[in-house]
Amino acid sequence: MFVSRRIFTLSALGMVCTIAHAAPAGPLLTILDRDAFLLRDDARLALAEGVALRPDDILEVPAQGKLARLEYADGLSLALGPGSRALLAPRLKGDRGGARTYLLAGWVKLSAPKGVAASVLSPALDVATTGGTIVLAVRPEAAQVFAENGEAAVRRPGNAGAVQVVKTGELLGLAATAGAQPELANRPTQAFVSTLPRAFMDALPPRAARFQGKEVEPQKIGPLSYADAQPWLDAESVALRRANLPRWRPLLRDAEFRRGLAAGLKAHPEWDPILNPPPPKPAYR
């Protein structure tokens, strides 16, 4: 298979607006095939079609799940596949600000209408498009970006300024090994196609209008546990972990959550001064 690399700068592409932009209002969950779950505030909830989602919501589609499709007011749709964990509207700043979601693991398909710019972040690759349809896969062995339609601007977190363009039909892969470099193929590999969620192969019609005027509430399953939060507390991105401190801090009132944080402090050292604040300085007269 032909493999090449094309690397450009942001200024040359004029794509700054596709990487960092203001995130719109939260989406509606309009298609749910099998179970999916929501972590919101201090609760774990079961999702249902018609639920309105918010910034800071964390969505989980288990491995046995199939599809959770979200629709935004600007016409953009975002679908999560099996084994996905995604944070909506992550609180990151700078060139990673304004993203629709942060995909910690799993599959996401983003379809943007003509003229609509959107981006998706992940531990290995950040992806942006204007009016395109892209698929991002984040798995233990590799991260991959497929441009189904239109162009995708892809950047590695921490690699300021360098953007790689993925054109319609191309697949960009980055192996999860030290020193690996992105490889661009002119078509998707058989291995990628065989693992692509089946629901991603269909063009799904918009359904948001069906839920206008309806208030659908997610059903509470139980309290949000340390185990629920741990994948995010231990995330590789220090910036993401720090940005999420306000989200998790209210859960310190739960003794089990606090014990979990303390036991795993090496994986999230930013919690040390919160769990073990320094003694107050003595007052001098």
Buried (B, 14 or more C-beta within 10 A) or exposed (E): EEEEEEBBEBEEBEBBEBBBBEBBEBBBBBBBBEBBBBBBEBBBBBBBBBBBBEEBBBBBBBEEBBBBBBBBEBBBBBBBBBBBBBBBBBBBEEBBBBBBBBBBBBBBBBBBBEEBBBBBBBBBBBBBBBBBBBBBBBBEEBBBBBBBBBBBBBBBBEEEEEBBBBEEEBBBBBBEEEEEEBBBBEEBBEEBEEBBBEBBEEEBEEBBEEBEEEEBEBEEEEEBBBEBBBEBBEBEBEBBBEBBBEBBEEBEEBEEBBEBBEEBBEBBEEBEEEEEEEEEEEEEE
